[in-house]
Amino acid sequence: MIYLDNAATTKTAPEVVEAMLPYFTELYGNPSSIYDLAAGSKKAITAGREIIANAIGADINEIYFTAGGSEADNWALVATAEAYAEKGKHIITSKIEHHAILHTCEYLAKRGYEITYLNVDESGVVRLDELEKAIRDDTILISIMFANNEIGTIQPIKEIGEIAKKHGILFHTDAVQAFGQLPINVDEFHIDMMSASGHKLNGPKGIGFCYIRKGLKIRSFIHGGAQERSRRAGTENVPGIVGFGKAVERALSMMTEKARREMELRDYLIDRMLTEIPYTRLNGGRTNRLPNNANFSFEFIEGESLLIMLDMEGICGSSGSACTSGSLDPSHVLLAIGLRHEIAHGSLRLTLSEENTKEEMDIVVDKVKAIVEKLRNMSPLYEDFVKKAGKEI
Ligand SMILES: *Cc1c(COP(=O)(O)O)cnc(C)c1O
């Protein structure tokens, strides 16, 4: 098997699993209890929180564990909207956010909030002048993702943070794809709230966090016990937090080397795809993208058919977001960067890990090349196109 879907999820690293195991078998105490067994769980949570806080230049009291990135996104938006409703009901986001943001915005729009969805340029970058123009007296929140999960585009987060700060508006960023891949400092980038998830950086699934800057008025999201400073009730996911902490430690220690390796392979993959397969485009910018992300569109084919045929060859890729596969709508991200529907349909996202090899890239290009050719030969659209092109010559 060749796994190239690391933007959907990653393999839990063996050292992460190892670190988690004792918290299932022996150290299973509820951190809120008073006996010694519980103290061990409590200590483990604090250790995980410390690793994560240090990783982004935050204070440990600013990290709130959640059940993943989606929950952190929901929380940041809904709780801010509620807490700041008196100041205003206007929120600014972008057209290329993850559905955890976009669908939460739709939810808020139904409850009287006004949402501005910023356009992006052809490589997927938010335009700062458009952001400035969208700001109003009643704007309470700007939520722009750090890096896109489909096309890998990295946003000018520091500049966005500076604009938000200048206007006294809160700034949230969905950093689920960026955290562990890119250096992040919440003070340097003027981030007030940030979402991240364990399973995107070789940690376990079902654990994430929301960074919430000290002093913000944020309502609790899950009501119940006093966990997470009474803002997010529920017995802590102790093994998850331990694993998340370990995964963050691991990601930080290898960040530079991993990125270098992945970029080299990614660029090799992109070069071969673009030069050897005609009518192929790279979605997103050539350089300003996550080290492990490549996203292609092949004209005259259906991305779903390509994925199924790749799967039969043992290659795992994606047509975009895991959340949109199964639906027939083309990716909202690809449409936002200006792709026509037909072209957006023929897309393939390949996201690497540090374990991939050059040999794997060669196998993948060869297979994609053969499959695309086969699919095109069955396509009436392609047949028409070739006939027309023939006449013009
Ligand atoms: C995966 C992802 C999420 C959702 O995170 P979960 O932990 O799976 O809920 C949110 N935003 C982005 C950008 C993602 O890639």
PDBQT file of the ligand as one rigid body, heavy atoms in Angstrom, charges set to zero:
ROOT
HETATM    1  C1  LIG A 401      -9.242  17.608   9.668  1.00  0.00    +0.000 C 
HETATM    2  C2  LIG A 401      -9.559  19.061   9.769  1.00  0.00    +0.000 A 
HETATM    3  C3  LIG A 401     -10.506  19.535  10.685  1.00  0.00    +0.000 A 
HETATM    4  C4  LIG A 401     -11.309  18.608  11.559  1.00  0.00    +0.000 C 
HETATM    5  O1  LIG A 401     -10.531  18.029  12.579  1.00  0.00    +0.000 OA
HETATM    6  P1  LIG A 401     -11.101  16.723  13.332  1.00  0.00    +0.000 P 
HETATM    7  O2  LIG A 401     -10.129  16.515  14.440  1.00  0.00    +0.000 OA
HETATM    8  O3  LIG A 401     -11.084  15.626  12.329  1.00  0.00    +0.000 OA
HETATM    9  O4  LIG A 401     -12.463  17.068  13.823  1.00  0.00    +0.000 OA
HETATM   10  C5  LIG A 401     -10.750  20.886  10.745  1.00  0.00    +0.000 A 
HETATM   11  N1  LIG A 401     -10.082  21.745   9.958  1.00  0.00    +0.000 NA
HETATM   12  C6  LIG A 401      -9.152  21.344   9.072  1.00  0.00    +0.000 A 
HETATM   13  C7  LIG A 401      -8.424  22.349   8.249  1.00  0.00    +0.000 C 
HETATM   14  C8  LIG A 401      -8.868  19.986   8.944  1.00  0.00    +0.000 A 
HETATM   15  O5  LIG A 401      -7.970  19.593   8.049  1.00  0.00    +0.000 OA
ENDROOT
TORSDOF 0
